[in-house]
Amino acid sequence: MIYTTGTIAISGNTLTGTGTNFTAAGSLIRNGCTVIALTSPAQVFQITAIGGATSLTVTPAANPAIPAGTKYAILLSDSLSVDGLAQDIAETFTMYQRYMSGFADVMNGTSDVTITINGTAVTVPGQKSLAKKGANSDITSLSGLTTALSISQGGTGATNAADARKNLDLGDSATRSVGTVTGTVAAGDDSRITGALQKTGGTLTGQMNLKSAPIAADANSVISANGGLDVDLSKGFILKGRVQQGASSDNNILTISGDGDTPTTGYVGAFQYNWYADGWIAGITRGSGTNTIAYSIYYNGASYGTGSKLWSFNYDGSATSQGAWVNGSDERHKSNIEPVAQPLAAVLSLRGVTYDIQDGERGVGLIAQDVEKWCPDAVKTYGDRKFSDGTVIENFKFLDTSGVAAAYHTEAIKELFNLVELALNDPDQARYVIKAVKDASELSQSGS
């Protein structure tokens, strides 16, 4: 047999092991054993003393020294004297004696016992501690179960039904029958729970109908409906607000829902917003039948005394109001200001037309593609547009008609004025300029 666990290093007569256990029970390592260091060439030593699990004294001295990490082999039975045999037998008996002593401690122990087997420490509970413990100390076999298991041990702590129910805090409900009359436990079809709702919270999974009473919430409460709120507006719907600093006026938000009695152009679905005397309404207005006319915004004008105002986004795509749409045009927020090029030629090439609008009615104005040839800045795209028949126009073009008309017609009038003046002073040159303008206009119309 040989022992090869771990690696060694030898300096002089001292052998130092790494990962070794030269003193382990049953290892059979003793004085006189041969140690072979697996170097090239190999060196052979004899053990003269065992210093510990990782230390031996050997002879002769290593020459040269054996480096750390060297593999080795200890011959345990190369030549066995009577003394060596006696030592091996003694070590073996000692090892088994330790094992038997440990097993005895396990069988008789009343707490955890640690024993070492093949050099590894193992901790196990003493057998007596398993049977006689706590309230069950009298239980030594299944036939002797006379004491009830405690609740913490998975039992009821009682030996009769009444005490068991008491210990488990079951009250008297466990002894009542299921029924629909007083003194019975209510089932799901019990009329006694009809109309009963949670007062401190709960989940309502079915429909709740309010016959003659509203839902009321105090000033510090919120009604939340993450999944949506379905409300019958036959009597209106008010979202109550408040004015700061406790003023007497309110800023409630009211809903408006119409029916067949609502007059034409009246609101049939809207919200009314209030702030002191001012009131605003935003929503849809009806036509003469089942159609709607517009989404409109109404202001009562109370704060300004100028009368009411109405803005409408009409069903045909147009927008109307009692005032003008006023664009910002302050020179201070503009840069790279440049006059439009060839305004007269551009105006001559533009088509002022009327037309039918897909998903709309008749219209009048300019064509975006005509303007784009002269002024791409006036044409915008915001993605594709899909119509009711399924037609899709990619990169649908929008036109700044008012900007184009203002800029090009203004500059065209200036160019015409200069041309009139030129015609008076130099008719031939004027004819040349007119021809150049016409050529540019015709070139644009041809698609260039």
C-alpha positions in Angstrom: 0.0 0.0 0.0 1.1 3.6 -0.6 0.1 7.0 0.7 0.0 9.8 -1.9 -2.4 12.4 -0.5 -1.4 16.1 -1.2 2.1 17.3 -2.2 5.4 17.8 -0.4 8.6 20.0 -0.2 11.9 18.9 1.5 14.6 21.2 2.8 17.4 19.4 4.5 15.9 16.7 6.7 12.5 18.4 7.1 9.6 17.3 4.9 6.6 19.7 4.8 3.3 18.5 3.3 0.4 20.4 1.7 -3.0 18.8 1.8 -1.6 15.9 3.8 -2.6 14.2 7.1 0.3 12.1 8.2 -1.3 11.5 11.6 -4.7 10.4 10.4 -6.2 7.3 12.1 -5.5 4.3 10.0 -3.0 5.9 7.7 -0.3 3.4 8.8 2.5 6.0 8.4 5.3 5.2 10.9 9.0 5.6 11.5 10.9 3.5 9.0 8.5 4.0 6.1 10.1 4.9 2.7 9.3 8.2 1.1 9.9 8.5 -2.7 9.9 12.1 -4.0 8.8 11.9 -7.7 11.4 14.3 -9.0 13.7 13.8 -11.9 15.7 11.9 -10.9 13.7 10.6 -8.0 15.0 10.9 -4.4 14.4 8.3 -1.7 14.2 9.0 2.0 13.3 7.1 5.3 11.0 8.6 8.0 12.8 9.0 11.3 10.1 11.1 13.1 6.5 12.1 12.6 6.1 15.8 13.6 2.4 16.3 12.8 -0.2 16.1 10.0 2.0 18.1 7.6 5.5 17.5 9.0 8.0 14.6 8.9 11.7 14.2 9.6 13.5 12.2 7.0 17.0 10.9 6.2 19.2 11.5 4.3 19.0 15.2 3.8 17.5 16.3 0.5 20.1 17.1 -2.2 19.1 19.1 -4.0 16.1 20.5 -2.0 12.7 19.3 -3.1 10.4 22.2 -4.3 6.8 22.7 -3.0 4.1 21.0 -5.0 6.1 17.9 -5.7 4.2 14.6 -5.9 5.4 11.7 -3.7 4.6 8.2 -2.4 5.1 6.7 1.1 5.5 2.9 1.0 3.4 1.6 3.9 4.3 -2.1 3.5 7.6 -2.2 1.7 9.3 -4.0 4.6 7.3 -4.6 7.7 9.1 -5.6 11.0 7.4 -7.1 14.0 7.4 -3.7 15.6 5.9 -2.1 12.5 3.2 -4.8 12.3 2.4 -4.2 16.0 2.2 -0.4 15.4 -0.2 -0.9 12.4 -2.4 -3.2 14.4 -2.4 -0.8 17.3 -3.3 2.1 15.1 -6.2 0.1 13.5 -7.6 -1.0 16.8 -7.3 2.6 18.1 -9.2 3.9 15.1 -12.1 1.4 15.6 -12.1 2.0 19.3 -12.7 5.8 18.6 -15.5 4.9 16.1 -17.2 2.6 18.7 -16.8 5.2 21.4 -18.4 7.8 19.1 -21.3 5.5 18.3 -21.9 4.9 22.0 -22.0 8.7 22.6 -24.6 9.0 19.8 -26.9 6.3 21.2 -26.7 7.6 24.8 -26.4 11.3 24.2 -29.1 13.8 25.1 -27.7 16.6 22.9 -25.7 16.9 19.7 -22.6 14.6 19.4 -19.6 15.2 17.2 -17.5 12.2 16.0 -14.6 12.0 13.5 -14.8 9.4 10.7 -11.8 9.1 8.3 -10.6 12.5 9.5 -14.0 14.3 8.9 -16.0 15.7 11.8 -19.7 14.8 11.8 -22.3 16.2 14.2 -25.5 14.2 14.8 -28.3 14.5 17.5 -28.1 12.1 20.4 -30.8 9.4 20.2 -32.2 10.1 23.7 -32.8 13.8 22.7 -35.1 12.7 19.9 -37.5 10.7 22.0 -37.7 12.5 25.3 -38.2 16.2 24.5 -40.5 19.0 25.7 -44.2 18.1 26.3 -43.6 14.7 24.6 -41.0 13.4 27.0 -43.2 10.5 27.9 -43.5 9.3 24.3 -40.9 6.6 23.7 -42.9 4.5 21.1 -46.0 4.9 18.9 -48.0 2.7 21.3 -47.4 5.2 24.1 -48.9 8.3 22.5 -51.0 9.5 25.4 -49.9 13.2 25.4 -51.4 15.5 22.8 -48.9 17.2 20.4 -48.6 20.9 21.0 -49.7 23.4 18.3 -46.1 24.4 17.6 -45.4 20.7 16.9 -48.3 20.3 14.5 -51.0 19.1 17.0 -53.9 20.7 18.8 -52.6 20.7 22.3 -55.7 18.8 23.5 -57.0 15.3 23.8 -60.7 16.1 23.2 -62.6 18.0 20.4 -63.8 20.9 22.6 -60.4 21.8 24.0 -58.9 21.4 20.5 -61.4 23.9 19.0 -60.6 26.3 21.9 -56.8 26.0 21.4 -57.2 26.6 17.7 -59.4 29.7 18.3 -62.2 28.3 16.3 -65.0 29.6 18.5 -68.4 28.0 18.1 -68.6 28.4 14.3 -67.0 25.0 13.9 -70.0 23.3 15.5 -72.7 25.2 13.6 -74.4 23.8 10.5 -74.5 25.6 7.2 -78.0 27.1 6.5 -80.0 30.2 5.8 -81.6 30.8 9.2 -80.4 32.3 12.5 -77.8 30.2 14.3 -76.4 28.7 11.1 -73.3 29.5 9.0 -74.2 31.5 5.9 -73.6 30.0 2.5 -73.2 31.8 -0.8 -76.9 31.7 -1.6 -78.0 33.1 1.8 -80.4 36.1 1.6 -78.9 37.4 4.8 -75.8 38.7 3.0 -77.7 40.5 0.3 -76.9 44.2 0.4 -74.0 43.7 2.9 -70.8 45.6 1.8 -67.4 46.0 3.3 -67.1 49.1 5.4 -63.3 49.2 5.5 -62.4 48.0 2.1 -62.7 45.0 -0.2 -63.0 43.9 -3.8 -66.2 44.2 -5.8 -66.1 41.7 -8.7 -69.7 42.0 -10.0 -72.0 44.9 -11.0 -73.3 47.3 -8.4 -76.6 49.0 -9.0 -77.6 52.2 -7.2 -81.3 52.5 -7.1 -82.1 55.6 -5.1 -78.9 56.8 -3.4 -75.7 58.4 -4.8 -72.1 57.4 -4.0 -70.8 60.0 -1.6 -67.1 60.7 -0.7 -65.9 63.2 1.8 -63.3 65.9 1.1 -60.4 63.6 1.9 -61.6 60.6 -0.1 -60.9 59.5 -3.7 -62.9 57.2 -5.9 -60.5 55.3 -8.0 -61.4 53.2 -11.1 -58.3 51.9 -12.7 -60.3 49.6 -15.1 -62.7 52.4 -16.2 -65.8 54.0 -14.9 -69.2 53.4 -16.5 -71.7 56.0 -15.4 -75.3 56.6 -16.6 -75.5 60.3 -17.2 -79.3 60.6 -17.5 -79.1 63.0 -14.6 -75.7 64.5 -15.2 -72.4 64.0 -13.5 -70.6 66.5 -11.3 -66.9 66.4 -10.3 -66.8 68.7 -7.4 -63.8 71.0 -7.0 -63.0 74.0 -4.8 -61.6 77.5 -5.1 -58.4 78.3 -3.3 -58.6 80.0 0.1 -62.1 78.8 0.7 -63.9 81.3 -1.5 -67.7 80.8 -1.8 -67.7 80.1 -5.6 -66.8 76.6 -6.8 -64.9 75.2 -9.8 -66.9 72.0 -10.2 -66.6 70.1 -13.5 -70.0 69.1 -14.9 -70.8 66.6 -17.6 -73.3 67.3 -20.3 -75.1 64.5 -22.1 -77.9 65.2 -24.6 -80.9 63.3 -26.0 -83.5 63.7 -28.6 -84.8 67.0 -27.0 -81.4 68.7 -27.4 -81.7 71.4 -30.1 -79.7 71.3 -33.2 -76.1 72.5 -32.7 -76.6 71.9 -28.9 -74.0 70.0 -26.9 -74.8 66.2 -26.5 -71.5 65.1 -24.9 -69.3 67.7 -23.1 -67.6 68.9 -20.0 -68.3 72.3 -18.4 -65.4 73.9 -16.5 -66.1 76.7 -14.0 -63.9 79.3 -12.4 -65.9 81.9 -10.4 -68.2 83.5 -12.9 -66.4 82.1 -16.0 -67.6 79.0 -17.7 -66.2 77.0 -20.6 -67.8 74.0 -22.4 -65.9 71.6 -24.6 -67.5 68.7 -26.4 -69.5 67.5 -29.4 -72.6 69.3 -30.8 -75.4 67.5 -32.7 -76.9 68.0 -36.1 -80.5 67.8 -37.1 -80.6 64.0 -36.9 -78.3 61.4 -35.5 -75.3 63.2 -36.9 -72.8 65.4 -35.1 -71.6 68.8 -36.5 -68.4 69.7 -34.6 -66.3 69.5 -31.6 -66.7 72.9 -30.1 -65.3 75.1 -27.3 -67.7 77.7 -25.8 -66.8 80.6 -23.5 -69.4 82.7 -21.7 -67.1 85.8 -21.6 -68.3 86.7 -18.1 -64.9 88.1 -16.9 -64.5 90.4 -19.9 -68.0 91.5 -20.7 -67.4 91.0 -24.4 -70.1 88.3 -25.0 -69.7 84.6 -25.6 -67.2 83.1 -28.0 -67.3 79.8 -30.0 -64.6 77.8 -31.7 -65.6 74.8 -33.8 -63.6 71.9 -35.4 -66.2 70.9 -38.0 -67.0 67.4 -39.3 -65.6 68.3 -42.8 -62.1 69.0 -41.4 -62.4 72.8 -41.3 -62.2 75.0 -38.2 -64.2 78.2 -37.6 -64.3 80.9 -34.9 -65.7 84.3 -34.3 -62.2 85.7 -34.4 -59.0 85.3 -36.5 -56.4 82.6 -36.0 -53.4 84.8 -35.1 -49.9 83.4 -35.8 -46.8 84.6 -34.0 -44.6 86.7 -36.4 -42.3 88.7 -34.2 -39.0 89.4 -36.1 -37.1 88.9 -32.9 -37.8 85.2 -32.8 -36.8 84.7 -36.5 -33.4 84.3 -38.1 -32.0 83.7 -41.6 -34.7 86.0 -43.0 -34.6 85.8 -46.9 -37.1 87.1 -49.5 -38.8 84.4 -51.6 -37.1 83.8 -55.0 -38.9 84.4 -58.3 -42.2 85.3 -56.7 -43.9 86.4 -59.9 -42.9 83.2 -61.8 -44.0 81.1 -58.8 -47.4 82.8 -58.6 -48.0 82.3 -62.4 -47.2 78.6 -62.0 -49.5 78.0 -59.0 -52.9 76.6 -59.6 -55.8 78.3 -57.8 -58.3 75.5 -57.9 -61.5 74.0 -56.4 -61.6 70.3 -55.7 -63.3 67.3 -54.1 -61.6 66.1 -50.9 -61.4 62.4 -50.1 -63.4 61.7 -46.9 -64.5 65.4 -47.1 -66.5 67.9 -49.3 -65.6 70.5 -51.8 -62.6 72.7 -51.1 -60.7 75.7 -52.6 -57.0 76.6 -52.5 -53.6 75.7 -53.7 -51.8 72.3 -54.4 -49.0 71.4 -52.1 -46.9 69.8 -54.8 -47.1 73.0 -56.9 -45.9 75.1 -54.1 -43.2 72.6 -53.1 -41.3 73.2 -56.3 -40.8 76.8 -55.3 -40.9 76.7 -51.5 -40.3 73.3 -49.8 -40.4 75.1 -46.5 -44.1 75.6 -46.8 -44.9 71.9 -47.2 -44.9 69.6 -44.1 -45.3 65.8 -43.7 -46.4 64.0 -40.5 -46.4 60.4 -41.7 -49.0 58.4 -43.7 -52.7 59.1 -43.9 -55.3 56.3 -44.2 -58.8 57.0 -45.6 -62.1 55.3 -45.0 -61.9 53.1 -48.2 -58.5 51.7 -47.0 -56.4 53.9 -49.3 -53.1 55.0 -47.7 -51.2 58.0 -48.9 -47.6 57.8 -47.8 -46.0 61.0 -46.3 -49.2 63.0 -46.7 -48.4 66.6 -47.5 -49.7 69.6 -45.6 -49.4 73.2 -46.9 -49.0 76.5 -45.1 -51.4 78.2 -47.4 -51.6 81.5 -45.6 -47.8 81.8 -45.3 -47.3 81.0 -49.0 -50.1 83.4 -50.2 -48.8 86.3 -48.0 -45.1 85.9 -48.9 -45.4 85.2 -52.7 -48.2 87.5 -53.5 -46.6 90.4 -51.6 -43.3 89.9 -53.4 -45.0 89.3 -56.8 -46.8 92.7 -56.5 -43.5 94.3 -55.9 -42.0 92.6 -58.9 -45.0 93.7 -61.0 -44.5 97.3 -59.9 -40.9 97.2 -60.9 -41.9 95.6 -64.3 -44.4 98.4 -65.0 -41.7 101.0 -64.2 -39.3 99.1 -66.5 -41.9 98.9 -69.3 -42.3 102.7 -69.2 -38.5 103.3 -69.3 -37.3 100.4 -71.5 -40.1 98.5 -73.2 -37.7 96.0 -74.9 -36.0 95.1 -71.6 -39.4 94.8 -70.0 -40.4 92.3 -72.8 -37.3 90.3 -72.1 -38.0 90.2 -68.4 -41.6 89.1 -69.0 -40.4 86.3 -71.3 -38.0 85.1 -68.7 -40.7 85.1 -66.1 -43.0 83.1 -68.4 -40.3 80.6 -69.3 -39.6 80.0 -65.6 -43.3 79.5 -64.9 -43.8 77.1 -67.8 -40.6 75.2 -66.9 -42.1 74.7 -63.4 -45.4 73.6 -64.8 -43.7 71.0 -67.0 -42.4 69.3 -63.8 -38.8 70.5 -63.7 
